[in-house]
């Protein structure tokens, strides 16, 4: 028996769950870290490698970096990646490394997914020698040699206290330390100038400085003094919030801003490095930076082809983008430059074919995509601006496509890129240009109707047939189009890309959740193109088995996107009976036994009930399978037993709607009674 009357069925709750915005990662995503044993092991490796390479002769310097072709055919980078945040979240700057020190740049991993670590070790690291080491050494005329011991007067108990006093006992050429857990808990924190420094006697100059003197150095014409002042500010503001306030009170931020465009790149690096530490977790300093004209100056400095400088600048921009009230201004003044100078070249979609990114370039791209991820979450105006920025979406899609076959889909840069695309697909069909929407929806019946000569009392073709023919032609035209920029957001090829991300990303649950959320956005609503993309996913890409397999996760955020996607699929599916046989049982496993359980969130329960209701209203098979797989006790429990919170009330109403629609199939009443349920349980 099939029920065809539309007014028989109730409509399940359809809350707006297609919101897919991401800003900074949550604290839970950042709560994982390495063990002390791992950190100790990294330090041992650092020391061993340093001792071995210290015996080798110094290589010639080329264009500000040290390079070698001793090992042809191998990459010239050294990096390690955790399945979580990489070192790009803090200013772990290779500029402070001694020349040609090969290292494992260990990072305490955090983020979604497992805790395993993937390390990529290459032959050597292409890096700038630390500007603090070079510059401050010139100030002292390099009074000590490379092999000499540190002078006894370099650091005394009066100069540094606590953990800093131990710096004097560090060996020469110490490699960059692993990032602390605290340093990756918020975006954009910089680096202490002492981290990874060659602790010779020349660094003793900082111990005799104070903040007013350091800020006064910024106004000096001597570039060495400018760097010394900026280095002191960078060091003090790394660990001292009072120092950040003092710099702001002494009007140090405008002075640093003026150094962003200095003729000396070393001055630029130190000024931006100090600023990165200054604005970390300080809203007052962020505002002061913007009021001092910092953003235009940063964009001007970004044109310099210096990776260490660009790493600082993109770190600052990422930090600024974490505040909602700054995002719109930041997008307006930075999007074009970031896309042209950073995103397009480093994503591999520009004129230059990039085989492998250096560690600094990876950090720059990571910072940039993190900034874009934040900006894409603020409001419709900024989303529209990002969609219209030439090359931005092409670069993001190209970067993801490049990473898929290279098994880099777990990286945080890919996560950021997928999250940006997800945010840009939010409310897509209401925010895209009307001309594009008209193209996707196809001509209306009035537009497509034409006068035909009647043959007898019949027209050559019925209006319904003409409408279908015109819509099919519109679909074919759109599918055959090579997408560019904003067209990627709704093109069927993007469905295939998200499907590949879901299939290949096994560890990073945030990336999977973002891909599922993007698909949820594209298939949401009653627009024709949402239905077209649903059929593309189900029939062309055959995504349903993979989505059902992913339902085994216990991650609530991932479940919310997956069940929301299945809810949309169930609305647009042509054969509801066939889909019911495949999805009813897996969906029921995600329902709690009543409304008081916490295993599944209210959003997940509402999504599951919405999917079940979409099937029940068109398929008696769905209602039969719900009863067969013991879904009735769960639905009744959710409807009747809850704590009356807003979320639980929504879930209760959604379950009540499914039950009410199930009772419309009279042939199944006997099965319901056999399960112990009477009429009053359904209403």
N, C-alpha and C positions, 0 to 999 in steps of 0.2 A: 504494500500500500504506500502510495506517495501522496503527500499533502502539497497541493499547489497554491492554495489561497495564501496570498502574502500577509493578510491581516490576522492569520491564525497565530503567527509566531511573534514572540517578543524580541526585542533587539538587545543583545548583550551590551554591557557597558563598553564604551569605546573611549577610554581616557587617552589624552594626548601623551603617548609614551614614545613618540618618535623623536623626542629631544635627544640629541646626540652631541653634546658639547663636552670638550675636555679642556682643562686649563693645566695647572701644575699637577703632578702626580700626587696621589693621596699618601698620607703618612704610612698606611699599611703597606703600600707598594714599596716604600722606602725603608721599611723596618728591618730588612735582612742585611746581614753584614758578614764579613769573614771572621774567622776565629783568630785568636792571638797566635796560635801555632802557625797558621798560614802566613800571617804578617811576619813572624820571625823567620819563616822559611824564605820569604821574599827578600828580607834584609840580608840573609846569608848569601843568597844568590847574587844580590847586588854587590856585596863586598868581594865575592870571589871573581865576578866578571871584571870589577874595577881593577883588582890586583893583576889580573891576567893582561888586560888591555893597557895598563899603565906602563908595561914593559915595551910596548910598541912605539915606534916613532910617530911624531905628529904628522898628520896628512896635510897637504896643501889646502888652503881655504878657497872656496869658490862662491862668489856672490853672497857673502855673508853666512854661508853654511859650510860644513865640512862633508865632503863626499868622497867616495872611494869606488873604484870598479875592480877591487880585488877579487870579488866573487861575482863574476858576470853571470847573468841569467837568474839571479835571485833578487828579490825585492830588498829595498834599502831602508826598511822600516822595522821598528820593534814596538810591539804593542800587545796588550792582553785585554781580553774582553770578558766581562762577566755577563751572565744572563740577567742583566739589570742595568743600572745606570753606569755609564762609562765615566772616564775621568773628565769628560767635557763639562760636567756639572760644577766642577770646581776649577780654579785656574791652575791646573797642574801644568806648568809651563815648561816646555823643553828649553826655553831660553836660559834657564838657570843650570842646565846640565853642562858639565865640562865636555870638551870636544871629544867626539868619537867614543863615548862611553856606551857600550851596548847594555841594555837593561831589559828586564821584565817589568813593565810599568804596572805593577799589581794594583788593582782597584777593588775595594770592598764592595762586592756586588749587592745590588738591591733590585727590586722591581718584580713584575709579575713573572711567574713561571717557577721552574725548579731552581735548585741552588747549585747546580753543576757549573763548572767554569770552563770556558774555552779560551785557550791561549794560542796566539799566533806569534811565533818567534821568527824574526827574519835576521838578516845578517848584521845590519848596522842601522843606526838611527840618524836621519838627516835632521839636524837641529841647529839653532843658533846658540852660540856660546853665551852664557848668561850675561846680560848687560850689566848687572850689578857687579859681577866679578871683574869684567873688563874695565868698567868706568871707575869704580872706586879704587881698583888697583892702580889706574893711571893717576888718581888723585895722590896716592902715596908713592908714586913712581916705582911701584912694585919693589918694595923694600925687602921682600922675602923671595926666595927662589921656590921653584915647584917642589923641591925635595926637602925643604927646610921644615922644621917643626914650628908650630904656632908660638908666637912670642908670649911670654908669661903675662904681659900687661894687656893682652888683647881684650879679655873679658875678666873682670873681677867681680867679686860678690856685690860690689856697689853698682856695677853696670847693669847686670841682669840677675833676675832672681827666679827661683822655682825651676820649672822645666827649661827655661831659657838659659839658665846658667850652665846647663849640660852641653850647650852648643859648642862651647870652647873645647870640649873633649872629643868632638866628632872628628873622624879621620878626614884627610884631604879627599876631594873628588867624590864625596858621598853622592850616591844617586838619589833621584827624586823618590821620596817616600810614598807609600800607598796612602790614598785618601782616607781620612777618618770617616766613621759613620756619620758624625755630626755634619761634616762638610758636604755630604751629598743629600742632606735632608731638605735643602732649599736650593733653588737654582741660583747660579751665578756667583757663588762665593769664590773669592780669589785665592791667592796663594801667598804665604809668608815668603819674603825675600830670602830667608835663611833656609828654606826647604830646598835641599839639593845643592846648596852652595859649596864652593870650595872654601873651607873656613880658614883662610890665611889671615895674617895680621891686618891686612888692609880693611877688613870689615869692622875693625874696632872703632872706626869713625862714628858708626851709628850709636854706639853706647854713650857718647858724649853729647848727643843732640837732645833737644826738647822740642815740643810741638811748635811753639811760636817761632823758634829758629828755623825749623824745617820748612814751615810755611813761608817764611821770609826768603828762603833760598829759591823758592819758586819764581820770585820776581827778579832774581839775579840774571845778568846776561851770560854768565858762565854756565855752559850746559852741564858741566860736571856737577856744579852745585845744585842745579835744577834736578838732576837725577838723584843726587844724594838726598835732597829734601823729599822727593816723591817716594824714594825707596823707604825712608823712615816712616812716612805716612802709611805706605802699604803694609809695612811690618806691624806698626802699632794698631792699625785698624783691623788686622786679621783676627785678633783675639780680644780686643778691648772696645766695648761699646761706648765707654766714656770718651775714648779717643775719637770716635766717629762724631760724637756731639761737639767735642772741642774743635775739630777741624771745621765744622759747619759754623760754629760761633765765631771763629777767627777768619771767616770768609775765605777759607782755603779752596772750596769747590770751584768758584769762578776762576781762580788762579790755575787750578789743574786743567780746567776746560780750555784755557788759552794755550796750554801746552799740547793739546791733542793734535794741533796742526803745526807743531814745531818742525824746523828744518832737520832736526836729528831724529831718526827713527828710534834710537834708544830712549830719548826723552819721551817720545810718544808712547813707547811701551810702558815705561814706568808711570807716566801720568794716567794712562788707562788702567794699568794694573792697580794703582792706588785707588782709583775711582771705583773699580769693581768691588774692592773690599769695603769702601766707604758706604756704598748704597745697599750692601747686603743686610737684609732685615732692618732697614732704616727707611721708613716712608718719608721722614723729613728730609733726608739727604737725597732721596729720589726726586722729590719736588724741587729741591734746591738745584739739582743738576739740570732739570728741565728749564727752570727759570733762568739759569745762567746761559741758556742757549746751547746746552750740551748735545742735543740730538743733531742739529745741523753740523756741528763740529765733528761729531763721531762719523757722520755720513761722508764728510770731506776726508777724514782720515782713512775711511774704509777704502778709498781709491788707491791707497798705497799697497803695492804688491808684497806685503810682508805678513807672513802667516801668523807670527806671534802677536803682532799688533791686531790682526783681524780676529784672532782668538779672544783677545781681551774685549774688543768692541762688540762682537756677537754675544759674549757672555754678559756684558752690561745690558744690551738690548733684551736678552732673554730675562734677565732679572727685572728690568723695568716692565716687561710685558706681563708679569705675574699680578699686577694691580689693575683691576677693572677700570678705574677712573683714569688710567694713563693709556689704555689700549687704543682708543680711537685716535688720539693725537699721534701715538707711536706709529700706527698703521699709515696714517696720512703722510708722515714724513719719512718713513723708512722702507715701505714695501717695494717701491720701484728699484731702489739701490740694492737692497738685499737680494732681490730676485735676479737682477742683472749681474751684479758683481760676485755673488756667492752661490746662490741656489742653482742657477743654470750651469755655470762652469763645473761645479763640484758634483752635480748630479749626473754628469756624463751626457747631458742632452745638448750641450753647446757645440761650438765648432771644434773644440779640442777633445779628442777621444781620451778619456782618463782610464788607464788600465787598473791602477790601484791608488787609493788615497793614502797620503802620508798620515801619521798620527795627528799632526797639527791640523791637517785638512779635515780629517774625520771629526775632530773636536769642533772645528768651525761649522761644518755642516750640521752636526748634532745640535750645537747652540742655535743655529739659524732655524732649523725645523722645530726646535722647542719653542722659540719665539713665535713662529707662525702658528703653532698649535694653540698657544695662548690667545693670540690675536683673533683666531677664527672662532673663538667661543664667546665673544662679547656681545655683538648685536647684529641686526640685519644689515645696517649700513656698512659695517666693516666686512661682513661676509660678501656683500655685493662688490666692494672695492677689491677684495682678494680674487673673486671670480673674474673680474675684469682686468686684473693685472697681467699683462702680456707675458707669457712664458711660465708663469707660476705653476699652474696645474699641469702643463706639459712636463715640467721638470720633476714634480712630485711623482707623477705616473711613471715617467722614465726611470727615475731612481728606484722605485719599487720593482719595476720590471727587470732592471739590471741586477737587483739583489736576489731575486727569486732563484735563478739557476745557479747562483754562486753560494747558495746555502747561507746567506746573510740575513734571512728574513727574521731571525730572532733579535737582530740588533735594535737598539733604541732609536736610531735614526729612522728605520723603517716604521717603527711604532708611531713616531711623531708624524711621519708622512701620511700614514693611513688615518690617523686621528684628524689631521687637517682635512683630508678628503671627506671624512665622515661629517665633520662640522659644516663643510661647504655644501653637503647634500641635505642638510637640515632645512625643512620647509622649502625644498627645491622648487616644487611645482607652483608655489605661490610667490616665490621671489625671483624666478628667472624672467627675462624680458618677455612681454606679451607676444612678440613675434615668434620667439622660440617655442612658447607654449602652444600657440596656434599651429605651428608646424608639427609638434608632437601629437596633438589631439586630432589633427586631420580636419578637413573641411566639414562644416556642419551640413545638416540635411538641406537647409535653405541655400547654402552656398553651392552645394554639389548638384542640386536639382537642375535639370535642363529640359527644355521643351522638346518632346519627341512626337513624331507623327503617330497617331493612333492607327493600329491595325485592327479594324473592327472596333470592338469596345475595349481593347487591351493596348497598353503602352509597350514599347519594345522591351523595356526592363522595369521591374518594380523598383520603387525607391529604396527598399531594404537591400536589394541586391546591389544597387548602385552605391549605397553608403558603404557596404562591406567591401566592394571593389576599390573605392577611393581610399578607405582606411588601410587596406592591404598595400596599396601603392605607396601611401605615406610611410608605412612601416618599412617597406623595402628601400625607399629612398633614404630614410634616416639610417638604416642599418648599413647600407652600402657606402655611406659618407665616411671619409677618413676624419676622425674627430681631432679637434685642436682646442686647447684651453678649456673653456667652459663646457664645450660639447662632450668632453670626457665624462662629466658628472652624470650624464643620463644615457650614454652610449652603451649598447649591449656588451662591448668589449670590456667595460669596467666591471660588469658582472662576472665575467670570466676571471679578471684579475683578482677580485675579492675572493672568488672561489679558490684560486690557487693559494692565496694567503692562508685561508682557512685550512687547506689541506696540508700545507708544508710547515706551518708554524705550530710546532709541537710543545714549546716551552713557554713562550711569552703569551700569557692569556689576555693581556691588555690589547695586544695587536689583533688577536682573534676576535675579541669583543668589539673592537673598533670596526673590523671588516664586516661582522654580522650587523652592527648598528648602521653602517652605511647602506647595506642591503635592505635593512628594515626601513630606512628613510626613503629609499628609491621605490619600494613597493607599497608604501603606505597610502591610504586614501582611495578614492573611487575614480581617479583620473585614468584615462585610457592607457597612458604610457606606463603607469604603475602596474597595470594588468599585463601589458606587453612584457615588461621586464620580469615579472613573476613567472610568466610562461617561458621566457628565455632561461631563467634559473632552473625551473623544474624540468622542462622538456629538452632544452639544448645542452645545458651544463649538467643536468641530472644531479642536482645538489641535495635532494632530499635525504638519501642515505647518509651522506656525510654530516648533515645538520643533526640528524637523529643520533648519530654516533657521538657528536659533541655534547649532546644533552646529558651525558654521564657525568659531566663536571659538577662540582659542588660550589663553584665560584658564582655567587649571586649576580654580580654584574654581567658576567658572560651569559648566564641563564636568562637574564632579563632581555638581552638583545636577541638571543636565539629563539626564545619563545615568542617575542614580538615579531620576529621574521616568520615563524611558522604560522602565527596568527594571520599575517598578511597573505601568505601562501594559501591558507585555507579559504580565504575570501575570494581569491582570484582563480583557484583551481577549477578546471573545466569538469573533471570527473571527481565529484565529491565522494562517491562510493569507494573508488580506488584509493583515494588519499586517506579516507577514514580507516581502511584496513591496515594502513601503514603507520599512522601517527597516533591513533587513539591510545593504545597501550603505553607507548613511551611517554606521552603527555601525562597520563594518569599517574605514572610513577613520580612525577614532580609535584603532585598535590599532597599537602599534609592531610593527616587523618581528621583534623578539625581546624577551626580558626584560631586556636590557641598555640599551635605549634610555631616554631621559629625556623624550621628547616628551609622553607621557601618564603621569600619575601612576598608582600601583598602584590607588588607589581608583577612578579612571576605568576602568582595565582590568577590574577586578573587576565594576564595574557593567555594562560592555558585555558581558562574558562571561555575567553573570547574565541580562541581557535576551535574548541569543542562546539561552541554555539554556532559558529559559521558552518560547521559540518552537519550538525544536527538539524538545522533549519532546511537543509536540502537533501539529507540522506538518512533513511531509517537505519541503514547499516551502522552509522555512527552511534545512534542511540542504542542499538542492540549491543554494540561492542562495549560501550560504557558500562552497561549492566553486566555483561559477561565478564569483564575484567575488574569487577568489583569497584567501579567508580562511584556507584550510588552512595555507599557509606561516607566516602570522602566529601562528596558534594553536599550531602545533607549536613555533615558535621561542620563544614565551612559555613554553611548558611545559618545554622542554629547556634553554634557554640563559638563565641568570639568575645573579645574584650571591649568592643564598641569604639575602638580607635578609628580614625578616618580611613586608614588603609584597610583595616579588617572589615569595615562596613562596605567598602567598595568590593572587596573580595566576596563578601556574603551576598551582595546584590548580583554579582556576576554568576555565582554558583546557582542562585535562585532562578536566574533567567534560563540557564541550561536545563535545570530540572523542569521548569514550566514547559519548555519546548519539547523535552523528551516525552512528556505525558500526552502530547498531541497524537502520538502514534498508538492508536487503540489496540493494534495487534500485539503490542509489547506489554500491555497491562498485566497479562498473565505472568510473563517473565518477571515483572517488577514485584508482583505479589509473592512469587516463589522465592524471591530474594528477601522478603520480609518487609516490603515498603508499601504503604497505602497512599491513597490520594492526597491526604493532608501533608505527606512528606514532600510533595512536589509543589505545593503552593504556600 
